[in-house]
Amino acid sequence: GNSVTQMEGPVTLSEEAFLTINCTYTATGYPSLFWYVQYPGEGLQLLLKATKADDKGSNKGFEATYRKETTSFHLEKGSVQVSDSAVYFCAFVASGGYQKVTFGTGTKLQVIP
Amino acid sequence: NAGVTQTPKFRVLKTGQSMTLLCAQDMNHEYMYWYRQDPGMGLRLIHYSVGEGTTAKGEVPDGYNVSRLKKQNFLLGLESAAPSQTSVYFCASSYGSSGMYTGELFFGEGSRLTVL
């Protein structure tokens, strides 16, 4: 069935370090892919998305590229800040499954000064 | 800028009690969802609605009921609460019309429910 697998956390980085959070998916067809972020005490909010193969989503210095051949959508940022500390969720909507978004289990990121 | 509003934000129940969580959105969205968030489990879909007067089961619907009598409101009910329903509940909404669906969800701030 459809599923999302993302790396387990927590991930602890020093400020200005490079961030990668891995995400792979299992889905038929051509799903749309998303990264959501949840700051402490808040609901999730969309960080970036990509809707077709080789698309790159980007926002707030974060990037992710839709890799159809490896079924991956890894999140990267060149230089993290303390304010990036949050939980990051990879998610997708299967093609034809327009009502439902499937989420990964989330990866907690802690950035220390 | 209300967006998606959930009430209450915190609640403690005893086993067997009932309660209703209310979700209201002011963005005229067609689709609404209820998720629960548990440690190590991510978000799991409980029920969803694709329009006023419609509801459908998600991944973990047992023990919950929902109603969408008005387009802007989506209610989640627990008829007889159990400790396994201790969780953080999130409501979300999204735009969808004539098959146009972006997949972007707008979330409320969550409701933390503890069942003793």
Interface residues (C-beta under 8 A of the other chain):
Chain A: S32 F34 Y36 G41 E42 G43 L44 Q45 L46 K49 F89 F92 V93 Y98 Q99 K100 V101 F103 G104 T105 G106
Chain B: V4 Y31 Y33 Y35 G40 M41 G42 L43 L45 Y48 V50 A56 G58 F90 A92 G96 G99 Y101 T102 G103 E104 L105 F106 F107 G108 E109 G110
